[in-house]
Amino acid sequence: MAAAVASSEDETQPKSPTISFINSQKGKQLLIANEYIFKLNKTTTTTKYWKCVV
């Protein structure tokens, strides 16, 4: 009989996105998250809003 072994990486928990930043040709900041590109749409004192670039 085979014994079940608990994995250290639980499949039910979402994985953290891979995040990086680059600059556009116009010098604007772009966010790359899980192979999607976002541009900075709006900034407040506490929050940055990103919009998907398609």
For each residue, the residues with C-beta under 8 A, 3 or more apart:
1:
2:
3:
4:
5:
6:
7: 10 11
8:
9:
10: 7 13
11: 7
12:
13: 10
14:
15:
16:
17: 33 34
18: 32 33 34
19: 31 32 33
20: 31 32
21: 29 30 31 32
22: 29 30 32
23: 27 28 29 30
24: 27 28 29 30 39
25:
26:
27: 23 24
28: 23 24 39 40
29: 21 22 23 24 39 40
30: 21 22 23 24 37 38 39 40 53
31: 19 20 21 37 38 39 40 50
32: 18 19 20 21 22 35 36 37 38
33: 17 18 19 36 38
34: 17 18
35: 32
36: 32 33 52
37: 30 31 32 52 53
38: 30 31 32 33 50 51 52 53
39: 24 28 29 30 31 50 51 53
40: 28 29 30 31 43 48 49 50 51
41: 49 50 51
42: 48 49
43: 40 47 48 49
44: 47 48 49
45:
46:
47: 43 44
48: 40 42 43 44
49: 40 41 42 43 44
50: 31 38 39 40 41
51: 38 39 40 41
52: 36 37 38
53: 30 37 38 39
54:
